[in-house]
């Protein structure tokens, strides 16, 4: 029997699926035989493919994140799987619930951003990497175009929707690449893009001449 947990949000139905996986990405028979974990945002998966069956089908790209720890059966791996699934659920809950939450928002890019920071040796402070990585896709696409002196934001909107980027090297990679983050999260690391986005969002910092 595989280690699969479905998290529910009150009476509105399941919000996520959490699976313990083996080294090949298949559901593990038990926690002690697992080497990693998968977190699926169920709402996003069903939005991407209404016919998706969580029991038999692989989740659509961009709606899940995997992580591997190795050493099946070791306490560190089992603690790691549990901790990753819990932390991913916390990030998703922050984004999807509460007074300012958006149940339809896909939290996977924020979870990927968190993983990338941890794998680079940084443990984000409380709240870091959550609110800052949430972005309006259309606005960000326009910010990228503005930063590059272009008027057509459509190509960047398509990249934000579809592309994953190597968090270190910066080139587009497949969605299951270790350390890959969303194109949008990567774009916001650029100071010029971030500044343009803040202008469009009306959140830019106070100009120096008034300080």
C-alpha positions as CSV (number, residue, x, y, z in Angstrom):
1,X,0.0,0.0,0.0
2,X,1.6,3.3,-1.1
3,X,2.0,6.2,1.3
4,X,-0.5,8.7,0.0
5,X,-2.2,11.5,1.9
6,X,-5.0,13.8,0.6
7,X,-5.4,17.1,2.5
8,X,-8.9,18.6,2.7
9,X,-9.9,22.2,3.0
10,X,-13.0,22.1,5.2
11,X,-16.0,20.8,3.3
12,X,-14.9,22.1,-0.1
13,X,-13.0,19.1,-1.2
14,X,-9.4,18.0,-1.3
15,X,-6.7,20.6,-1.8
16,X,-3.6,18.5,-2.3
17,X,-2.2,15.0,-2.7
18,X,1.0,14.1,-0.9
19,X,2.8,10.9,-1.9
20,X,5.9,9.1,-0.7
21,X,7.8,8.0,-3.7
22,X,10.7,5.7,-4.6
23,X,13.9,6.7,-6.5
24,X,12.1,6.3,-9.8
25,X,9.3,8.7,-8.8
26,X,6.7,5.9,-8.4
27,X,4.5,5.7,-5.3
28,X,6.4,3.8,-2.5
29,X,4.9,0.8,-0.9
30,X,5.5,2.3,2.6
31,X,7.2,5.2,4.2
32,X,10.2,3.0,5.1
33,X,10.7,2.1,1.5
34,X,10.4,5.7,0.2
35,X,13.3,7.8,-0.9
36,X,11.4,11.1,-1.6
37,X,8.1,12.9,-1.7
38,X,5.6,14.4,-4.2
39,X,3.2,17.2,-3.5
40,X,0.4,17.8,-5.9
41,X,-1.9,20.8,-5.9
42,X,-5.1,19.0,-6.8
43,X,-7.1,22.0,-7.9
44,X,-4.4,23.0,-10.4
45,X,-4.0,19.5,-11.7
46,X,-7.8,19.2,-12.3
47,X,-7.8,22.6,-13.9
48,X,-5.0,21.6,-16.3
49,X,-6.7,18.2,-17.0
50,X,-10.3,17.8,-15.8
51,X,-10.1,14.1,-16.6
52,X,-6.9,13.5,-14.6
53,X,-7.2,10.6,-12.2
54,X,-5.0,10.9,-9.1
55,X,-5.0,7.2,-8.6
56,X,-3.7,6.2,-12.0
57,X,-2.3,9.2,-13.9
58,X,0.8,11.2,-13.6
59,X,0.0,14.8,-12.6
60,X,0.1,17.5,-15.3
61,X,3.3,19.5,-15.6
62,X,3.5,22.5,-13.3
63,X,1.0,21.1,-10.8
64,X,3.3,19.1,-8.6
65,X,6.8,19.1,-7.2
66,X,9.1,16.1,-6.3
67,X,12.1,16.0,-4.0
68,X,14.5,13.1,-3.3
69,X,16.4,12.4,0.0
70,X,17.8,8.9,-0.8
71,X,18.6,6.2,1.8
72,X,15.2,4.5,2.1
73,X,14.3,3.6,5.6
74,X,16.7,6.0,7.3
75,X,15.2,8.3,10.0
76,X,16.6,11.3,8.2
77,X,14.7,10.4,5.0
78,X,11.5,9.6,6.7
79,X,11.6,12.8,8.7
80,X,12.6,14.7,5.5
81,X,9.6,13.3,3.6
82,X,7.2,14.3,6.4
83,X,8.8,17.7,6.9
84,X,8.7,18.5,3.2
85,X,5.1,17.5,2.8
86,X,4.2,19.5,5.9
87,X,6.1,22.6,4.8
88,X,4.6,22.4,1.3
89,X,1.1,22.2,2.8
90,X,1.9,25.2,4.9
91,X,3.0,27.2,1.9
92,X,0.0,26.2,-0.1
93,X,-2.3,27.0,2.8
94,X,-0.8,30.5,3.1
95,X,-1.5,31.1,-0.6
96,X,-4.8,29.4,-1.0
97,X,-6.6,30.2,2.3
98,X,-7.3,33.0,4.7
99,X,-8.8,36.4,4.1
100,X,-6.4,37.2,1.3
101,X,-6.0,33.7,0.0
102,X,-6.9,32.6,-3.6
103,X,-8.1,29.0,-3.6
104,X,-7.5,28.8,-7.4
105,X,-3.8,30.0,-7.2
106,X,-1.2,27.4,-7.9
107,X,1.3,27.3,-5.0
108,X,3.8,25.0,-6.8
109,X,6.1,27.9,-8.0
110,X,6.4,29.2,-4.5
111,X,7.2,25.7,-3.2
112,X,9.8,25.3,-5.9
113,X,11.3,28.7,-4.9
114,X,11.5,27.5,-1.3
115,X,13.3,24.3,-2.3
116,X,15.8,26.2,-4.4
117,X,16.6,28.5,-1.5
118,X,17.1,25.6,0.9
119,X,19.2,23.6,-1.6
120,X,21.4,26.7,-2.0
121,X,22.1,26.6,1.8
122,X,19.5,29.2,2.9
123,X,16.5,28.7,5.1
124,X,14.0,31.5,4.3
125,X,12.8,33.6,7.2
126,X,9.2,33.4,8.2
127,X,7.1,34.6,5.4
128,X,10.0,35.0,3.0
129,X,9.5,33.4,-0.4
130,X,5.8,33.4,0.0
131,X,4.3,36.8,-0.5
132,X,7.3,38.0,-2.4
133,X,7.0,35.3,-5.0
134,X,3.3,35.6,-5.6
135,X,2.8,37.7,-8.7
136,X,0.4,38.7,-11.4
137,X,1.4,36.8,-14.5
138,X,0.2,39.5,-17.0
139,X,1.8,42.3,-15.0
140,X,5.1,40.4,-14.7
141,X,5.2,39.7,-18.4
142,X,4.8,43.4,-19.1
143,X,7.5,44.2,-16.5
144,X,9.9,41.9,-18.3
145,X,9.1,43.5,-21.7
146,X,9.5,47.0,-20.1
147,X,12.9,46.1,-18.6
148,X,14.1,44.9,-22.0
149,X,12.7,48.0,-23.8
150,X,10.1,46.0,-25.7
151,X,6.3,46.5,-26.0
152,X,5.1,43.0,-26.7
153,X,4.7,41.0,-23.5
154,X,3.0,38.0,-25.1
155,X,6.2,35.9,-25.5
156,X,7.1,36.4,-21.8
157,X,3.6,35.6,-20.7
158,X,3.9,32.3,-22.5
159,X,7.2,31.6,-20.8
160,X,5.7,32.4,-17.4
161,X,3.0,29.9,-18.0
162,X,5.0,27.1,-19.4
163,X,8.8,27.3,-18.7
164,X,11.0,26.1,-15.8
165,X,14.5,27.4,-15.3
166,X,17.7,26.1,-13.8
167,X,17.9,28.1,-10.6
168,X,21.7,28.4,-10.9
169,X,22.5,28.4,-14.7
170,X,19.4,30.3,-15.8
171,X,18.5,28.3,-18.9
172,X,15.1,26.6,-19.6
173,X,15.0,23.0,-18.4
174,X,12.3,20.3,-18.0
175,X,9.9,20.6,-15.2
176,X,11.3,17.7,-13.2
177,X,14.9,19.0,-13.1
178,X,16.3,19.2,-9.6
179,X,16.5,22.8,-8.5
180,X,14.3,24.1,-11.4
181,X,12.1,27.0,-10.5
182,X,9.3,28.8,-12.4
183,X,10.4,31.3,-15.1
184,X,8.4,33.9,-13.3
185,X,10.2,33.4,-10.0
186,X,13.5,33.5,-11.8
187,X,12.6,36.7,-13.7
188,X,11.8,38.4,-10.4
189,X,15.3,37.9,-9.3
190,X,16.4,40.5,-11.9
191,X,16.5,43.9,-10.2
192,X,15.3,45.8,-13.3
193,X,12.4,43.4,-13.8
194,X,11.5,43.6,-10.1
195,X,11.6,47.4,-10.3
196,X,9.4,47.5,-13.3
197,X,7.0,45.1,-11.7
198,X,6.8,47.2,-8.5
199,X,6.0,50.2,-10.7
200,X,3.2,48.4,-12.4
201,X,1.9,47.0,-9.1
202,X,2.1,50.4,-7.4
203,X,4.4,49.0,-4.7
204,X,7.8,50.5,-5.6
205,X,10.0,51.7,-2.7
206,X,10.0,55.3,-1.7
207,X,12.4,57.3,-4.1
208,X,15.6,58.4,-2.6
209,X,14.9,62.1,-3.3
210,X,12.0,62.1,-0.7
211,X,13.9,60.3,2.0
